[in-house]
Amino acid sequence: MPNEGVYRVMHLLKKNDEVHIAISDLLVELGGACVVLEWASPLSKQDPLVYEELDLALLEVFEDAVIDYLYHGQIEYRSTKK
């Protein structure tokens, strides 16, 4: 389990019936982790607007110049906007 903080994670993202490779923020706090697909404000990384909780068993450390983790599961984008 990563320490609390914000990291970069690569994952598969399903949006509009298409699957893409995406890089998103990984938010870790209070013993849980989620991938943030949209922040409430682009200037503040404090309020996730669209996010999905992750299965920690599918998270792998993958430190390079771009990402910190690789997620071996697929995430479906579900917008909260109407």
Phi, psi and omega in degrees: 000126178294157173292160178301140180153189179243128182234176175253136182226138174261138184203167171274135182234122177262122180217127181054045178064015175242146179250130181233157168273129184228156172239124184225174174280138175252116182257122180241122176200149177049043175079007179229167180221143175217155174263130181263118180267334175211134174267153179298325178224130180295343181271345184232123177264055180239337185234097177292134178264313178236121182209161176225135176289148184251151171276111185299336179293341181261005182262129182235135174296131182209072186279120171216196184289343186248317185236160177254332184219157174239130180253125185267027177233170178257138180247135178258129180284123176232100183289144175268353181282147179245000000 
